[in-house]
């Protein structure tokens, strides 16, 4: 749930995502007990602490394509 700092962009926090059931299960298994990520998330309305409006607000722009160890693409 961390927002972008304005210095660099964390795409999962600024663009929203949707992870397929297969990829989500594999990723969850690989990460282990500390896994807390939701399978679907929409982009937030604002970025950073400056209340800068996010042009992707309410959308999911990223979709999973693969899982490699603890990384999802």
PDB file of N, H, CA, C and O in Angstrom:
ATOM      1  N   UNK A   1       0.809  -1.212   0.000  1.00  0.00           N
ATOM      2  CA  UNK A   1       0.000   0.000   0.000  1.00  0.00           C
ATOM      3  C   UNK A   1       0.846   1.268   0.000  1.00  0.00           C
ATOM      4  O   UNK A   1       0.305   2.368   0.108  1.00  0.00           O
ATOM      5  N   UNK A   2       2.152   1.132  -0.118  1.00  0.00           N
ATOM      6  H   UNK A   2       2.592   0.238  -0.205  1.00  0.00           H
ATOM      7  CA  UNK A   2       3.022   2.303  -0.143  1.00  0.00           C
ATOM      8  C   UNK A   2       2.816   3.099  -1.431  1.00  0.00           C
ATOM      9  O   UNK A   2       2.671   2.518  -2.506  1.00  0.00           O
ATOM     10  N   UNK A   3       2.805   4.392  -1.324  1.00  0.00           N
ATOM     11  H   UNK A   3       2.923   4.864  -0.450  1.00  0.00           H
ATOM     12  CA  UNK A   3       2.629   5.240  -2.503  1.00  0.00           C
ATOM     13  C   UNK A   3       3.967   5.622  -3.117  1.00  0.00           C
ATOM     14  O   UNK A   3       5.014   5.461  -2.491  1.00  0.00           O
ATOM     15  N   UNK A   4       3.927   6.123  -4.327  1.00  0.00           N
ATOM     16  H   UNK A   4       3.076   6.254  -4.835  1.00  0.00           H
ATOM     17  CA  UNK A   4       5.128   6.582  -4.997  1.00  0.00           C
ATOM     18  C   UNK A   4       5.703   7.776  -4.244  1.00  0.00           C
ATOM     19  O   UNK A   4       4.952   8.580  -3.693  1.00  0.00           O
ATOM     20  N   UNK A   5       7.022   7.896  -4.216  1.00  0.00           N
ATOM     21  H   UNK A   5       7.632   7.242  -4.663  1.00  0.00           H
ATOM     22  CA  UNK A   5       7.687   8.990  -3.513  1.00  0.00           C
ATOM     23  C   UNK A   5       7.859  10.213  -4.396  1.00  0.00           C
ATOM     24  O   UNK A   5       8.231  11.279  -3.907  1.00  0.00           O
ATOM     25  N   UNK A   6       7.600  10.077  -5.665  1.00  0.00           N
ATOM     26  H   UNK A   6       7.298   9.210  -6.062  1.00  0.00           H
ATOM     27  CA  UNK A   6       7.809  11.183  -6.597  1.00  0.00           C
ATOM     28  C   UNK A   6       9.178  11.122  -7.259  1.00  0.00           C
ATOM     29  O   UNK A   6       9.377  11.718  -8.317  1.00  0.00           O
ATOM     30  N   UNK A   7      10.120  10.415  -6.656  1.00  0.00           N
ATOM     31  H   UNK A   7       9.958   9.932  -5.795  1.00  0.00           H
ATOM     32  CA  UNK A   7      11.461  10.274  -7.222  1.00  0.00           C
ATOM     33  C   UNK A   7      11.527   9.126  -8.209  1.00  0.00           C
ATOM     34  O   UNK A   7      12.228   9.206  -9.218  1.00  0.00           O
ATOM     35  N   UNK A   8      10.812   8.080  -7.924  1.00  0.00           N
ATOM     36  H   UNK A   8      10.243   8.015  -7.104  1.00  0.00           H
ATOM     37  CA  UNK A   8      10.711   6.958  -8.848  1.00  0.00           C
ATOM     38  C   UNK A   8       9.312   6.386  -8.710  1.00  0.00           C
ATOM     39  O   UNK A   8       8.626   6.633  -7.717  1.00  0.00           O
ATOM     40  N   UNK A   9       8.900   5.639  -9.686  1.00  0.00           N
ATOM     41  H   UNK A   9       9.457   5.439 -10.492  1.00  0.00           H
ATOM     42  CA  UNK A   9       7.537   5.125  -9.701  1.00  0.00           C
ATOM     43  C   UNK A   9       7.529   3.629  -9.458  1.00  0.00           C
ATOM     44  O   UNK A   9       8.216   2.871 -10.143  1.00  0.00           O
ATOM     45  N   UNK A  10       6.745   3.214  -8.477  1.00  0.00           N
ATOM     46  H   UNK A  10       6.186   3.829  -7.921  1.00  0.00           H
ATOM     47  CA  UNK A  10       6.532   1.792  -8.240  1.00  0.00           C
ATOM     48  C   UNK A  10       5.275   1.448  -9.021  1.00  0.00           C
ATOM     49  O   UNK A  10       4.172   1.773  -8.582  1.00  0.00           O
ATOM     50  N   UNK A  11       5.418   0.799 -10.170  1.00  0.00           N
ATOM     51  H   UNK A  11       6.314   0.535 -10.527  1.00  0.00           H
ATOM     52  CA  UNK A  11       4.287   0.592 -11.062  1.00  0.00           C
ATOM     53  C   UNK A  11       3.108  -0.118 -10.414  1.00  0.00           C
ATOM     54  O   UNK A  11       1.959   0.216 -10.703  1.00  0.00           O
ATOM     55  N   UNK A  12       3.361  -1.077  -9.555  1.00  0.00           N
ATOM     56  H   UNK A  12       4.295  -1.348  -9.320  1.00  0.00           H
ATOM     57  CA  UNK A  12       2.239  -1.777  -8.939  1.00  0.00           C
ATOM     58  C   UNK A  12       1.404  -0.831  -8.087  1.00  0.00           C
ATOM     59  O   UNK A  12       0.216  -1.077  -7.880  1.00  0.00           O
ATOM     60  N   UNK A  13       2.009   0.253  -7.586  1.00  0.00           N
ATOM     61  H   UNK A  13       2.974   0.453  -7.754  1.00  0.00           H
ATOM     62  CA  UNK A  13       1.274   1.195  -6.750  1.00  0.00           C
ATOM     63  C   UNK A  13       0.662   2.339  -7.532  1.00  0.00           C
ATOM     64  O   UNK A  13      -0.182   3.055  -6.993  1.00  0.00           O
ATOM     65  N   UNK A  14       1.051   2.537  -8.777  1.00  0.00           N
ATOM     66  H   UNK A  14       1.736   1.955  -9.215  1.00  0.00           H
ATOM     67  CA  UNK A  14       0.534   3.656  -9.551  1.00  0.00           C
ATOM     68  C   UNK A  14      -0.330   3.231 -10.736  1.00  0.00           C
ATOM     69  O   UNK A  14      -1.016   4.065 -11.327  1.00  0.00           O
ATOM     70  N   UNK A  15      -0.305   1.954 -11.088  1.00  0.00           N
ATOM     71  H   UNK A  15       0.252   1.277 -10.607  1.00  0.00           H
ATOM     72  CA  UNK A  15      -1.033   1.498 -12.264  1.00  0.00           C
ATOM     73  C   UNK A  15      -2.075   0.424 -11.975  1.00  0.00           C
ATOM     74  O   UNK A  15      -2.888   0.127 -12.851  1.00  0.00           O
ATOM     75  N   UNK A  16      -2.085  -0.157 -10.812  1.00  0.00           N
ATOM     76  H   UNK A  16      -1.425   0.083 -10.101  1.00  0.00           H
ATOM     77  CA  UNK A  16      -3.026  -1.231 -10.516  1.00  0.00           C
ATOM     78  C   UNK A  16      -2.615  -2.521 -11.217  1.00  0.00           C
ATOM     79  O   UNK A  16      -1.849  -2.489 -12.180  1.00  0.00           O
ATOM     80  N   UNK A  17      -3.123  -3.657 -10.735  1.00  0.00           N
ATOM     81  H   UNK A  17      -3.745  -3.683  -9.953  1.00  0.00           H
ATOM     82  CA  UNK A  17      -2.748  -4.929 -11.340  1.00  0.00           C
ATOM     83  C   UNK A  17      -3.828  -5.986 -11.206  1.00  0.00           C
ATOM     84  O   UNK A  17      -4.730  -5.883 -10.376  1.00  0.00           O
ATOM     85  N   UNK A  18      -3.711  -7.007 -12.049  1.00  0.00           N
ATOM     86  H   UNK A  18      -2.978  -7.090 -12.724  1.00  0.00           H
ATOM     87  CA  UNK A  18      -4.564  -8.193 -11.997  1.00  0.00           C
ATOM     88  C   UNK A  18      -3.648  -9.395 -12.233  1.00  0.00           C
ATOM     89  O   UNK A  18      -2.941  -9.455 -13.239  1.00  0.00           O
ATOM     90  N   UNK A  19      -3.666 -10.357 -11.293  1.00  0.00           N
ATOM     91  H   UNK A  19      -4.240 -10.308 -10.476  1.00  0.00           H
ATOM     92  CA  UNK A  19      -2.804 -11.527 -11.385  1.00  0.00           C
ATOM     93  C   UNK A  19      -3.679 -12.757 -11.615  1.00  0.00           C
ATOM     94  O   UNK A  19      -4.658 -12.970 -10.899  1.00  0.00           O
ATOM     95  N   UNK A  20      -3.327 -13.559 -12.607  1.00  0.00           N
ATOM     96  H   UNK A  20      -2.532 -13.385 -13.188  1.00  0.00           H
ATOM     97  CA  UNK A  20      -4.104 -14.766 -12.910  1.00  0.00           C
ATOM     98  C   UNK A  20      -4.095 -15.714 -11.708  1.00  0.00           C
ATOM     99  O   UNK A  20      -3.190 -15.655 -10.876  1.00  0.00           O
ATOM    100  N   UNK A  21      -5.089 -16.577 -11.619  1.00  0.00           N
ATOM    101  H   UNK A  21      -5.825 -16.626 -12.295  1.00  0.00           H
ATOM    102  CA  UNK A  21      -5.184 -17.537 -10.512  1.00  0.00           C
ATOM    103  C   UNK A  21      -3.934 -18.413 -10.417  1.00  0.00           C
ATOM    104  O   UNK A  21      -3.408 -18.641  -9.328  1.00  0.00           O
ATOM    105  N   UNK A  22      -3.466 -18.898 -11.562  1.00  0.00           N
ATOM    106  H   UNK A  22      -3.894 -18.713 -12.447  1.00  0.00           H
ATOM    107  CA  UNK A  22      -2.280 -19.760 -11.605  1.00  0.00           C
ATOM    108  C   UNK A  22      -1.039 -19.031 -11.081  1.00  0.00           C
ATOM    109  O   UNK A  22      -0.313 -19.559 -10.238  1.00  0.00           O
ATOM    110  N   UNK A  23      -0.803 -17.826 -11.581  1.00  0.00           N
ATOM    111  H   UNK A  23      -1.392 -17.398 -12.265  1.00  0.00           H
ATOM    112  CA  UNK A  23       0.362 -17.053 -11.163  1.00  0.00           C
ATOM    113  C   UNK A  23       0.267 -16.653  -9.692  1.00  0.00           C
ATOM    114  O   UNK A  23       1.268 -16.673  -8.975  1.00  0.00           O
ATOM    115  N   UNK A  24      -0.925 -16.295  -9.247  1.00  0.00           N
ATOM    116  H   UNK A  24      -1.738 -16.279  -9.829  1.00  0.00           H
ATOM    117  CA  UNK A  24      -1.121 -15.866  -7.861  1.00  0.00           C
ATOM    118  C   UNK A  24      -0.800 -17.011  -6.887  1.00  0.00           C
ATOM    119  O   UNK A  24      -0.114 -16.802  -5.887  1.00  0.00           O
ATOM    120  N   UNK A  25      -1.294 -18.207  -7.181  1.00  0.00           N
ATOM    121  H   UNK A  25      -1.851 -18.376  -7.993  1.00  0.00           H
ATOM    122  CA  UNK A  25      -1.046 -19.370  -6.318  1.00  0.00           C
ATOM    123  C   UNK A  25       0.448 -19.703  -6.259  1.00  0.00           C
ATOM    124  O   UNK A  25       0.984 -19.993  -5.189  1.00  0.00           O
ATOM    125  N   UNK A  26       1.105 -19.658  -7.401  1.00  0.00           N
ATOM    126  H   UNK A  26       0.670 -19.422  -8.270  1.00  0.00           H
ATOM    127  CA  UNK A  26       2.539 -19.966  -7.463  1.00  0.00           C
ATOM    128  C   UNK A  26       3.353 -18.914  -6.713  1.00  0.00           C
ATOM    129  O   UNK A  26       4.272 -19.251  -5.967  1.00  0.00           O
ATOM    130  N   UNK A  27       3.016 -17.647  -6.911  1.00  0.00           N
ATOM    131  H   UNK A  27       2.270 -17.373  -7.517  1.00  0.00           H
ATOM    132  CA  UNK A  27       3.718 -16.545  -6.253  1.00  0.00           C
ATOM    133  C   UNK A  27       3.551 -16.640  -4.740  1.00  0.00           C
ATOM    134  O   UNK A  27       4.518 -16.492  -3.992  1.00  0.00           O
ATOM    135  N   UNK A  28       2.322 -16.888  -4.294  1.00  0.00           N
ATOM    136  H   UNK A  28       1.537 -17.009  -4.901  1.00  0.00           H
ATOM    137  CA  UNK A  28       2.031 -17.010  -2.869  1.00  0.00           C
ATOM    138  C   UNK A  28       2.841 -18.145  -2.243  1.00  0.00           C
ATOM    139  O   UNK A  28       3.391 -17.994  -1.152  1.00  0.00           O
ATOM    140  N   UNK A  29       2.912 -19.271  -2.931  1.00  0.00           N
ATOM    141  H   UNK A  29       2.465 -19.394  -3.817  1.00  0.00           H
ATOM    142  CA  UNK A  29       3.678 -20.428  -2.437  1.00  0.00           C
ATOM    143  C   UNK A  29       5.164 -20.090  -2.343  1.00  0.00           C
ATOM    144  O   UNK A  29       5.821 -20.447  -1.365  1.00  0.00           O
ATOM    145  N   UNK A  30       5.694 -19.405  -3.350  1.00  0.00           N
ATOM    146  H   UNK A  30       5.160 -19.115  -4.144  1.00  0.00           H
ATOM    147  CA  UNK A  30       7.116 -19.057  -3.384  1.00  0.00           C
ATOM    148  C   UNK A  30       7.510 -18.039  -2.313  1.00  0.00           C
ATOM    149  O   UNK A  30       8.603 -18.122  -1.753  1.00  0.00           O
ATOM    150  N   UNK A  31       6.633 -17.085  -2.027  1.00  0.00           N
ATOM    151  H   UNK A  31       5.745 -17.017  -2.482  1.00  0.00           H
ATOM    152  CA  UNK A  31       6.937 -16.045  -1.046  1.00  0.00           C
ATOM    153  C   UNK A  31       6.831 -16.595   0.373  1.00  0.00           C
ATOM    154  O   UNK A  31       7.653 -16.268   1.230  1.00  0.00           O
ATOM    155  N   UNK A  32       5.831 -17.422   0.622  1.00  0.00           N
ATOM    156  H   UNK A  32       5.164 -17.687  -0.074  1.00  0.00           H
ATOM    157  CA  UNK A  32       5.688 -18.038   1.943  1.00  0.00           C
ATOM    158  C   UNK A  32       4.776 -17.264   2.883  1.00  0.00           C
ATOM    159  O   UNK A  32       3.879 -16.548   2.439  1.00  0.00           O
ATOM    160  N   UNK A  33       5.009 -17.409   4.176  1.00  0.00           N
ATOM    161  H   UNK A  33       5.738 -17.991   4.537  1.00  0.00           H
ATOM    162  CA  UNK A  33       4.131 -16.853   5.209  1.00  0.00           C
ATOM    163  C   UNK A  33       4.022 -15.335   5.185  1.00  0.00           C
ATOM    164  O   UNK A  33       3.004 -14.786   5.607  1.00  0.00           O
ATOM    165  N   UNK A  34       5.036 -14.655   4.706  1.00  0.00           N
ATOM    166  H   UNK A  34       5.864 -15.100   4.364  1.00  0.00           H
ATOM    167  CA  UNK A  34       5.008 -13.186   4.687  1.00  0.00           C
ATOM    168  C   UNK A  34       4.166 -12.617   3.544  1.00  0.00           C
ATOM    169  O   UNK A  34       4.032 -11.398   3.432  1.00  0.00           O
ATOM    170  N   UNK A  35       3.601 -13.469   2.700  1.00  0.00           N
ATOM    171  H   UNK A  35       3.710 -14.459   2.791  1.00  0.00           H
ATOM    172  CA  UNK A  35       2.817 -13.039   1.536  1.00  0.00           C
ATOM    173  C   UNK A  35       1.539 -12.319   1.958  1.00  0.00           C
ATOM    174  O   UNK A  35       0.751 -12.852   2.739  1.00  0.00           O
ATOM    175  N   UNK A  36       1.334 -11.098   1.439  1.00  0.00           N
ATOM    176  H   UNK A  36       1.974 -10.665   0.804  1.00  0.00           H
ATOM    177  CA  UNK A  36       0.153 -10.312   1.790  1.00  0.00           C
ATOM    178  C   UNK A  36      -0.473  -9.574   0.612  1.00  0.00           C
ATOM    179  O   UNK A  36      -1.436  -8.832   0.805  1.00  0.00           O
ATOM    180  N   UNK A  37       0.031  -9.751  -0.578  1.00  0.00           N
ATOM    181  H   UNK A  37       0.813 -10.354  -0.735  1.00  0.00           H
ATOM    182  CA  UNK A  37      -0.445  -8.989  -1.736  1.00  0.00           C
ATOM    183  C   UNK A  37      -1.819  -9.453  -2.210  1.00  0.00           C
ATOM    184  O   UNK A  37      -2.088 -10.654  -2.246  1.00  0.00           O
ATOM    185  N   UNK A  38      -2.699  -8.501  -2.578  1.00  0.00           N
ATOM    186  H   UNK A  38      -2.480  -7.526  -2.549  1.00  0.00           H
ATOM    187  CA  UNK A  38      -3.994  -8.884  -3.144  1.00  0.00           C
ATOM    188  C   UNK A  38      -3.842  -9.348  -4.594  1.00  0.00           C
ATOM    189  O   UNK A  38      -2.873  -8.988  -5.263  1.00  0.00           O
ATOM    190  N   UNK A  39      -4.781 -10.131  -5.072  1.00  0.00           N
ATOM    191  H   UNK A  39      -5.568 -10.424  -4.529  1.00  0.00           H
ATOM    192  CA  UNK A  39      -4.722 -10.639  -6.446  1.00  0.00           C
ATOM    193  C   UNK A  39      -5.090  -9.548  -7.452  1.00  0.00           C
ATOM    194  O   UNK A  39      -4.573  -9.538  -8.570  1.00  0.00           O
ATOM    195  N   UNK A  40      -5.955  -8.655  -7.074  1.00  0.00           N
ATOM    196  H   UNK A  40      -6.374  -8.664  -6.166  1.00  0.00           H
ATOM    197  CA  UNK A  40      -6.365  -7.553  -7.942  1.00  0.00           C
ATOM    198  C   UNK A  40      -6.315  -6.263  -7.139  1.00  0.00           C
ATOM    199  O   UNK A  40      -6.720  -6.231  -5.977  1.00  0.00           O
ATOM    200  N   UNK A  41      -5.821  -5.206  -7.757  1.00  0.00           N
ATOM    201  H   UNK A  41      -5.493  -5.232  -8.702  1.00  0.00           H
ATOM    202  CA  UNK A  41      -5.799  -3.910  -7.097  1.00  0.00           C
ATOM    203  C   UNK A  41      -5.927  -2.818  -8.137  1.00  0.00           C
ATOM    204  O   UNK A  41      -5.255  -2.854  -9.168  1.00  0.00           O
ATOM    205  N   UNK A  42      -6.774  -1.859  -7.878  1.00  0.00           N
ATOM    206  H   UNK A  42      -7.320  -1.830  -7.040  1.00  0.00           H
ATOM    207  CA  UNK A  42      -6.911  -0.712  -8.781  1.00  0.00           C
ATOM    208  C   UNK A  42      -5.944   0.370  -8.339  1.00  0.00           C
ATOM    209  O   UNK A  42      -5.560   0.429  -7.171  1.00  0.00           O
ATOM    210  N   UNK A  43      -5.555   1.223  -9.266  1.00  0.00           N
ATOM    211  H   UNK A  43      -5.867   1.176 -10.214  1.00  0.00           H
ATOM    212  CA  UNK A  43      -4.635   2.316  -8.972  1.00  0.00           C
ATOM    213  C   UNK A  43      -5.312   3.338  -8.058  1.00  0.00           C
ATOM    214  O   UNK A  43      -6.511   3.584  -8.188  1.00  0.00           O
ATOM    215  N   UNK A  44      -4.543   3.941  -7.124  1.00  0.00           N
ATOM    216  H   UNK A  44      -3.569   3.742  -7.019  1.00  0.00           H
ATOM    217  CA  UNK A  44      -5.113   4.932  -6.209  1.00  0.00           C
ATOM    218  C   UNK A  44      -5.419   6.259  -6.899  1.00  0.00           C
ATOM    219  O   UNK A  44      -4.922   6.527  -7.993  1.00  0.00           O
ATOM    220  N   UNK A  45      -6.229   7.075  -6.260  1.00  0.00           N
ATOM    221  H   UNK A  45      -6.633   6.857  -5.372  1.00  0.00           H
ATOM    222  CA  UNK A  45      -6.599   8.382  -6.820  1.00  0.00           C
ATOM    223  C   UNK A  45      -5.431   9.362  -6.846  1.00  0.00           C
ATOM    224  O   UNK A  45      -5.285  10.142  -7.787  1.00  0.00           O
ATOM    225  N   UNK A  46      -4.599   9.314  -5.799  1.00  0.00           N
ATOM    226  H   UNK A  46      -4.718   8.680  -5.035  1.00  0.00           H
ATOM    227  CA  UNK A  46      -3.511  10.281  -5.676  1.00  0.00           C
ATOM    228  C   UNK A  46      -2.177   9.596  -5.477  1.00  0.00           C
ATOM    229  O   UNK A  46      -2.120   8.467  -4.989  1.00  0.00           O
ATOM    230  N   UNK A  47      -1.088  10.281  -5.856  1.00  0.00           N
ATOM    231  H   UNK A  47      -1.135  11.198  -6.251  1.00  0.00           H
ATOM    232  CA  UNK A  47       0.266   9.762  -5.729  1.00  0.00           C
ATOM    233  C   UNK A  47       1.051  10.607  -4.731  1.00  0.00           C
ATOM    234  O   UNK A  47       0.906  11.829  -4.691  1.00  0.00           O
ATOM    235  N   UNK A  48       1.870   9.959  -3.940  1.00  0.00           N
ATOM    236  H   UNK A  48       1.987   8.966  -3.972  1.00  0.00           H
ATOM    237  CA  UNK A  48       2.739  10.669  -3.013  1.00  0.00           C
ATOM    238  C   UNK A  48       1.984  11.487  -1.992  1.00  0.00           C
ATOM    239  O   UNK A  48       0.758  11.410  -1.906  1.00  0.00           O
ATOM    240  N   UNK A  49       2.702  12.259  -1.229  1.00  0.00           N
ATOM    241  H   UNK A  49       3.698  12.322  -1.299  1.00  0.00           H
ATOM    242  CA  UNK A  49       2.098  13.073  -0.191  1.00  0.00           C
ATOM    243  C   UNK A  49       1.598  14.414  -0.687  1.00  0.00           C
ATOM    244  O   UNK A  49       1.006  15.168   0.085  1.00  0.00           O
ATOM    245  N   UNK A  50       1.818  14.731  -1.951  1.00  0.00           N
ATOM    246  H   UNK A  50       2.298  14.118  -2.578  1.00  0.00           H
ATOM    247  CA  UNK A  50       1.478  16.049  -2.484  1.00  0.00           C
ATOM    248  C   UNK A  50       0.076  16.117  -3.083  1.00  0.00           C
ATOM    249  O   UNK A  50      -0.304  17.140  -3.652  1.00  0.00           O
ATOM    250  N   UNK A  51      -0.683  15.053  -2.962  1.00  0.00           N
ATOM    251  H   UNK A  51      -0.375  14.222  -2.499  1.00  0.00           H
ATOM    252  CA  UNK A  51      -2.034  14.992  -3.538  1.00  0.00           C
ATOM    253  C   UNK A  51      -2.026  15.212  -5.048  1.00  0.00           C
ATOM    254  O   UNK A  51      -2.923  15.851  -5.598  1.00  0.00           O
ATOM    255  N   UNK A  52      -1.004  14.675  -5.709  1.00  0.00           N
ATOM    256  H   UNK A  52      -0.275  14.156  -5.262  1.00  0.00           H
ATOM    257  CA  UNK A  52      -0.924  14.730  -7.170  1.00  0.00           C
ATOM    258  C   UNK A  52      -1.872  13.686  -7.732  1.00  0.00           C
ATOM    259  O   UNK A  52      -1.760  12.511  -7.384  1.00  0.00           O
ATOM    260  N   UNK A  53      -2.798  14.080  -8.588  1.00  0.00           N
ATOM    261  H   UNK A  53      -2.889  15.035  -8.871  1.00  0.00           H
ATOM    262  CA  UNK A  53      -3.801  13.179  -9.144  1.00  0.00           C
ATOM    263  C   UNK A  53      -3.147  12.133 -10.039  1.00  0.00           C
ATOM    264  O   UNK A  53      -2.280  12.453 -10.852  1.00  0.00           O
ATOM    265  N   UNK A  54      -3.568  10.886  -9.884  1.00  0.00           N
ATOM    266  H   UNK A  54      -4.272  10.625  -9.224  1.00  0.00           H
ATOM    267  CA  UNK A  54      -3.051   9.770 -10.668  1.00  0.00           C
ATOM    268  C   UNK A  54      -3.914   9.587 -11.919  1.00  0.00           C
ATOM    269  O   UNK A  54      -5.123   9.382 -11.812  1.00  0.00           O
ATOM    270  N   UNK A  55      -3.304   9.661 -13.090  1.00  0.00           N
ATOM    271  H   UNK A  55      -2.322   9.828 -13.177  1.00  0.00           H
ATOM    272  CA  UNK A  55      -4.059   9.511 -14.343  1.00  0.00           C
ATOM    273  C   UNK A  55      -4.593   8.093 -14.531  1.00  0.00           C
ATOM    274  O   UNK A  55      -5.454   7.873 -15.384  1.00  0.00           O
ATOM    275  N   UNK A  56      -4.101   7.124 -13.754  1.00  0.00           N
ATOM    276  H   UNK A  56      -3.402   7.302 -13.062  1.00  0.00           H
ATOM    277  CA  UNK A  56      -4.571   5.741 -13.835  1.00  0.00           C
ATOM    278  C   UNK A  56      -5.588   5.398 -12.750  1.00  0.00           C
ATOM    279  O   UNK A  56      -5.949   4.231 -12.595  1.00  0.00           O
ATOM    280  N   UNK A  57      -6.047   6.376 -12.011  1.00  0.00           N
ATOM    281  H   UNK A  57      -5.753   7.323 -12.137  1.00  0.00           H
ATOM    282  CA  UNK A  57      -6.936   6.162 -10.871  1.00  0.00           C
ATOM    283  C   UNK A  57      -8.114   5.246 -11.213  1.00  0.00           C
ATOM    284  O   UNK A  57      -8.810   5.454 -12.206  1.00  0.00           O
ATOM    285  N   UNK A  58      -8.323   4.223 -10.367  1.00  0.00           N
ATOM    286  H   UNK A  58      -7.757   4.054  -9.560  1.00  0.00           H
ATOM    287  CA  UNK A  58      -9.443   3.302 -10.533  1.00  0.00           C
ATOM    288  C   UNK A  58      -9.260   2.252 -11.619  1.00  0.00           C
ATOM    289  O   UNK A  58     -10.179   1.475 -11.879  1.00  0.00           O
ATOM    290  N   UNK A  59      -8.093   2.212 -12.260  1.00  0.00           N
ATOM    291  H   UNK A  59      -7.347   2.843 -12.048  1.00  0.00           H
ATOM    292  CA  UNK A  59      -7.861   1.278 -13.366  1.00  0.00           C
ATOM    293  C   UNK A  59      -6.866   0.189 -12.965  1.00  0.00           C
ATOM    294  O   UNK A  59      -6.107   0.346 -12.009  1.00  0.00           O
ATOM    295  N   UNK A  60      -6.883  -0.911 -13.707  1.00  0.00           N
ATOM    296  H   UNK A  60      -7.499  -1.038 -14.484  1.00  0.00           H
ATOM    297  CA  UNK A  60      -5.864  -1.949 -13.576  1.00  0.00           C
ATOM    298  C   UNK A  60      -5.156  -2.052 -14.919  1.00  0.00           C
ATOM    299  O   UNK A  60      -5.716  -2.577 -15.881  1.00  0.00           O
ATOM    300  N   UNK A  61      -3.947  -1.560 -14.985  1.00  0.00           N
ATOM    301  H   UNK A  61      -3.492  -1.133 -14.203  1.00  0.00           H
ATOM    302  CA  UNK A  61      -3.192  -1.518 -16.241  1.00  0.00           C
ATOM    303  C   UNK A  61      -2.222  -2.670 -16.412  1.00  0.00           C
ATOM    304  O   UNK A  61      -1.821  -2.974 -17.535  1.00  0.00           O
ATOM    305  N   UNK A  62      -1.833  -3.322 -15.315  1.00  0.00           N
ATOM    306  H   UNK A  62      -2.159  -3.075 -14.403  1.00  0.00           H
ATOM    307  CA  UNK A  62      -0.848  -4.403 -15.393  1.00  0.00           C
ATOM    308  C   UNK A  62      -1.514  -5.756 -15.213  1.00  0.00           C
ATOM    309  O   UNK A  62      -2.395  -5.913 -14.367  1.00  0.00           O
ATOM    310  N   UNK A  63      -1.093  -6.739 -16.011  1.00  0.00           N
ATOM    311  H   UNK A  63      -0.378  -6.612 -16.698  1.00  0.00           H
ATOM    312  CA  UNK A  63      -1.581  -8.114 -15.876  1.00  0.00           C
ATOM    313  C   UNK A  63      -0.386  -9.048 -15.823  1.00  0.00           C
ATOM    314  O   UNK A  63       0.609  -8.834 -16.515  1.00  0.00           O
ATOM    315  N   UNK A  64      -0.484 -10.086 -14.998  1.00  0.00           N
ATOM    316  H   UNK A  64      -1.292 -10.259 -14.435  1.00  0.00           H
ATOM    317  CA  UNK A  64       0.636 -11.016 -14.842  1.00  0.00           C
ATOM    318  C   UNK A  64       0.873 -11.802 -16.130  1.00  0.00           C
ATOM    319  O   UNK A  64      -0.059 -12.146 -16.855  1.00  0.00           O
ATOM    320  N   UNK A  65       2.154 -12.073 -16.388  1.00  0.00           N
ATOM    321  H   UNK A  65       2.912 -11.794 -15.798  1.00  0.00           H
ATOM    322  CA  UNK A  65       2.511 -12.880 -17.556  1.00  0.00           C
ATOM    323  C   UNK A  65       3.351 -14.091 -17.158  1.00  0.00           C
ATOM    324  O   UNK A  65       3.387 -15.086 -17.883  1.00  0.00           O
ATOM    325  N   UNK A  66       4.026 -14.013 -16.014  1.00  0.00           N
ATOM    326  H   UNK A  66       3.997 -13.205 -15.425  1.00  0.00           H
ATOM    327  CA  UNK A  66       4.872 -15.125 -15.555  1.00  0.00           C
ATOM    328  C   UNK A  66       5.265 -14.930 -14.096  1.00  0.00           C
ATOM    329  O   UNK A  66       5.187 -13.826 -13.557  1.00  0.00           O
ATOM    330  N   UNK A  67       5.688 -16.026 -13.470  1.00  0.00           N
ATOM    331  H   UNK A  67       5.752 -16.923 -13.908  1.00  0.00           H
ATOM    332  CA  UNK A  67       6.212 -15.988 -12.106  1.00  0.00           C
ATOM    333  C   UNK A  67       7.548 -16.711 -12.122  1.00  0.00           C
ATOM    334  O   UNK A  67       7.654 -17.824 -12.636  1.00  0.00           O
ATOM    335  N   UNK A  68       8.562 -16.076 -11.559  1.00  0.00           N
ATOM    336  H   UNK A  68       8.475 -15.171 -11.142  1.00  0.00           H
ATOM    337  CA  UNK A  68       9.873 -16.700 -11.443  1.00  0.00           C
ATOM    338  C   UNK A  68      10.347 -16.522 -10.006  1.00  0.00           C
ATOM    339  O   UNK A  68      10.667 -15.412  -9.582  1.00  0.00           O
ATOM    340  N   UNK A  69      10.388 -17.603  -9.275  1.00  0.00           N
ATOM    341  H   UNK A  69      10.128 -18.505  -9.620  1.00  0.00           H
ATOM    342  CA  UNK A  69      10.724 -17.596  -7.859  1.00  0.00           C
ATOM    343  C   UNK A  69       9.779 -16.659  -7.103  1.00  0.00           C
ATOM    344  O   UNK A  69       8.582 -16.930  -7.014  1.00  0.00           O
ATOM    345  N   UNK A  70      10.313 -15.553  -6.556  1.00  0.00           N
ATOM    346  H   UNK A  70      11.285 -15.333  -6.628  1.00  0.00           H
ATOM    347  CA  UNK A  70       9.477 -14.630  -5.777  1.00  0.00           C
ATOM    348  C   UNK A  70       9.126 -13.367  -6.562  1.00  0.00           C
ATOM    349  O   UNK A  70       8.652 -12.388  -5.986  1.00  0.00           O
ATOM    350  N   UNK A  71       9.356 -13.388  -7.861  1.00  0.00           N
ATOM    351  H   UNK A  71       9.741 -14.184  -8.329  1.00  0.00           H
ATOM    352  CA  UNK A  71       9.111 -12.223  -8.706  1.00  0.00           C
ATOM    353  C   UNK A  71       7.969 -12.526  -9.661  1.00  0.00           C
ATOM    354  O   UNK A  71       7.896 -13.614 -10.234  1.00  0.00           O
ATOM    355  N   UNK A  72       7.079 -11.559  -9.828  1.00  0.00           N
ATOM    356  H   UNK A  72       7.138 -10.675  -9.363  1.00  0.00           H
ATOM    357  CA  UNK A  72       5.984 -11.726 -10.784  1.00  0.00           C
ATOM    358  C   UNK A  72       6.170 -10.702 -11.901  1.00  0.00           C
ATOM    359  O   UNK A  72       6.525  -9.551 -11.649  1.00  0.00           O
ATOM    360  N   UNK A  73       5.926 -11.134 -13.130  1.00  0.00           N
ATOM    361  H   UNK A  73       5.638 -12.069 -13.335  1.00  0.00           H
ATOM    362  CA  UNK A  73       6.084 -10.269 -14.302  1.00  0.00           C
ATOM    363  C   UNK A  73       4.738 -10.009 -14.934  1.00  0.00           C
ATOM    364  O   UNK A  73       4.654  -9.300 -15.937  1.00  0.00           O
TER     365      UNK A  73
END
